[in-house]
Amino acid sequence: MSSSSLVIVLLCAPIMGQISALLNATVGGSVLIPCSLPVNSTSIKWFYWQEDGSEKLLFHWDKSGETQPVADEYRNRCQVFNTEFSSGNISIKLNNVSVGDDQKTFWAFIRFDSTKPLDHQCKSSLRVSAAYQDLNLTINSTLNSATCTAHGGYPEPEVKWTGQNKSSGEQLDLQDAQTSHQQHPTKKTFSVTSTISVKELQSVTCHVYNPRSKQQIEKTAVIDAPGEELLSAIGVSIGVVAAILLLLLLFVCFFLYRRRRTSNCLPTANPPGSSASGGSAGGNASNMQSRSVESAGESEPETVNLLPGHQSALYRSSVRRDGAAANVTNEDSSASEETDDHKKEADETKTTESDKDK
C-alpha cells in the first residue's frame, strides 16, 4: 500500500466509524441533533454544523471569536449549550421544524489543537411528520356513498375503510375507495379526500394512518335507511304546523272570552243614586230601561252588578244617548208640523181660486 493511500484511509477512518443517527421531528416542534466528543473541549479549536450536500451553515464557533455567517433558513432557529462545551457536548437544537427539513442530513465538523485537519464528525438525519387533523365523515344517502376528509398532515397518509354489514352484522374491510391528496403550496402539508360506496351497510368507519409517526385517527357514522331523512323532515313540519294551529285556537278562544265578558258588562238597570240626579235624568233612565225591556221581548235583561264608579259612567253615557234620541224625535215632530202647515196653506189657496172662478 502506498503512503498516499495510507493517509487517505487514516483520514477517512473517523468518518467510516461514525454512526448516523435517524431523528424523528414534528412540524412546528423542535429536535435535538446530538454530538458528544470523547475529549475535553478545551482542546477544541473550532467546530460548526453544516447541511449535507450544501454549504449552508447552521452554527459556527471559533475559540478565537471569529465566526462564519449562518444560512438564512437556519437563522434564529438553532440553539447550542455553551455551558456544556467543557463536557464535550456540542449538540445543537433545531427549532420550528418544517416540512422542508425532511430527509435532511447534518454534519458537525470539529478541529482540535493538533496537526490533524479533521479529528471528529457527528452525523444526523431528520424524518419529519405532521399529525392529520379535522377528520370529517359525511354520508350521502342519495348516492349511497361516504366521504372522509382530513387536513394538515405529513407525509401522505394511508386511508382504510371498514363497515358493518346491515343483514349479517359482520365487520368488513371495504375496498375500491377513491382517494386523492392535495399538498399545501407553502406549508407543504397534505389534505386527503376518500370516497367509498356504502350499499348494504349499517355503519362505516374511516381510518387515516400516518406511516411515519404511526398515528391513526378514525371516525364512524351510522347510515340511515333511504327515506328516513324525508320522514324526519315531514315529522318536524307536522309538529310545527300543529303548534301554529294550537296557538291560533288559543287566540280565538281568548278573543271570544273577552268579547263575552265585554257584552255582559253593558248596563241593564237604573244605576244607584239615579233619584238624586234630577227628575229629567231619572225619567230618561226609566225610558231607556223601558225601551230595553220592549226590545228584548218577554225575556228580562241580565242585571250586572258594577262598581260605583263604573255605574256612574254608564249612567251618564245612557243619559247622553237618551238626550240625543229625544232631540232627534223633536226635530222629526217639528218637520212634520211644518209639512202640515204647508199643506193647509195650499188647500186654502186652491179654495180661493175656485171661488174666484165661480
Order of alpha helices (4+ residues) and beta strands (2+ residues): alpha-beta-beta-beta-beta-beta-beta-beta-beta-beta-beta-beta-beta-beta-beta-beta-beta-alpha-alpha-alpha
